[in-house]
Amino acid sequence: MVLMLATIAGGVYLIILDWAERRDAAFQHEARKIGPGRR
């Protein structure tokens, strides 16, 4: 039971981590497009 919960939590954590990385990459790409003036 505990192992199953840990596995699910680990999977969700990895998905969130992956999503956050992609979001940050997209955000940085947008920032570069706008230019160095605004952050």
N, C-alpha and C positions, 0 to 999 in steps of 0.2 A: 504493500500500500504506500509506504513512505517512498520507496524507490520509484514507484510510478509517478508520484507527485513531483519528486525531484527531477525525473526525466522530462515531464511536461514543463516544469518551471524552467529547466535548462533550455528546452527547445524554444519556448516563448522568449527567453532572454536573448538567445542567439538571433531570433527573428527581429527583435527590437533593435539589437546592436547593428544588424545588417541594414535595417531600414534607416537608422540614424546616420550611418556612414553614407548611404546613398543620398539622403536628404542634405547632409553637410556638403557633399561633393557638388550636388546640384546648386546649392546656395552659393558656394564659392564660384562656380561657373557663372552664375547670374551676376555676382558681384564684379567679376572680371569684365563681363560684358558692359556693365554700367560704367566702370572706370574706377580709377584709384581715388577720385574725389570723395565718393560716398562709400560708407561701409555698412 
